[in-house]
Amino acid sequence: MLGLWGNRSEKPVVLSADFQHALTQQILRTELIRIKALIGTTVLIGSLILIVHVLDPNAIQKLWHGRFDPSELYIVLVPFVLFELWVHFVITRHLGKGYDLPVYRRYIGALVETSMPTLALAMHIDSMGPVDALGFAVPLTYFIFVILSTLRLDFWLSTFTGFVAAAQLLAMAMLYRRAGSVDPPPDLYYHSVRSVIILICGMLAGAVGVQLRRQFEASILAATARDRITNLFGQHVSPQVVERLMAEGAATGSEIRRVAVMFVDFRSFTAGASTRTPQEVVDRLDGAFAVLVDILDRHGGIVNKFLGDGFLALFGAPFDAGNAAHRAVAAAREMLEANERANQASSWPLRIGIGIHVGEVVAGNIGSPRRKEYTVIGDTVNFASRLEALNKDFNSQFLISEAVHDALGEECRDAVALGEVPVRGYERPMTVWQLG
């Protein structure tokens, strides 16, 4: 049966203990939905019967052959609602404590619930006779329990519900008779067919529940993977990068990569922030970052770290980009243009400083066992940071290293050579170029 609803060749998903716990908690929440649906349906049916009884007593008496007593209705409905409220309380308490509901209690609950229509059917047989009662509405209520068992997301539990309903309906049809009855003996085959249909419905409900559970697991796994990628690869990862990382697999170990490293900083931001409210500072910074990060997304870069009023961006990590330097420079040029347009519409203009260097780095997940973050380490990163800081000395906005200049070739003919410049932390001067 399960093979009809899923691919048998699919490899089973190995779930971590934390994921399994989260999934169990979500299943308990769907169980609460099922219980609320049962309570609501019961109250609705009971209310409709009582309303009809009050408005047109003769109609109800005809259905029950003149033997209907409204108090009999409460003999089944009230205990059932109280039982469901108790189950709801127990599940809610388990959710609050982070516990799962024992399997045997699920089966006991299914047995008790599905036996309620059987009690109602016995009352109807006493008042209407077996032929009329079995052909009336109560046997159909078994389907309510079978359908809602789908929310248990458990094939065997739904099948058990269908089995209990089928077995009890067949037993009532074959064995239960009101006192003094002279009705003809029941037809085994006739009633068996109805019970088989109910059992099949239970199995189908279980199969649908399993399929829903698989989709539920896949959705949580995808969300978990996205969260993990965001945690590992920085505070901002574009949807395109996430999808590619999920398709190719995120690197978990350290590796040597050739990347373009970009440092971005807003010049004199601290001075401007000192005369404004904290909310104004946050709003201006968020607005500026939103524009710049969107440009990075379109050029295939990622923000690895936000650094106060600046950030570190990477091109070529966590996956390869053969034209990393070209992408980084193109993004930087567009960022400068976008910032100028934003300044024209703002009462607080911001000046950007950008430094880009390309070279090999060690890329990987670094941190404590409880918290790791994807980052890059090496001289390439340090030199890119020093380049960005040199913008203060040259009153410039965009500086690149000689390695970037060589990688771009004819594409950076507008670059202005600043000569060999002393760089803090380096013994010999380094060649620096200005763009923008």
Secondary structure by P-SEA (a helix, b strand, c coil): ccccccccccccccccaaaaaaaaaaaaaaaaaaaaaaaaaaaaaaaaaaaaaaacaaaaaaaaccccccccccccaaaaaaaaaaaaaaaaaaaaacccccaaaaaaaaaaaaaaaaaaaaaaaacccaaaaaacccccaaaaaaaaccccccaaaaaaaaaaaaaaaaaaaccccccccccccccaaaaaaaaaaaaaaaaaaaaaaaaaaaaaaaaaaaaaaaaaaaacccccccaaaaaaaaaaccccbbbbbbbbbbbbbbcccccccccccaaaaaaaaaaaaaaaaaaaaaacccccccccccccccccccccccaaaaaaaaaaaaaaaaaaaaaaaccbbbbbbbbbbbccccccccccccbbbbbcccaaaaaaaaaaaacccccccccccaaaaaaacccccccccccccccccccbbbbbbbcc
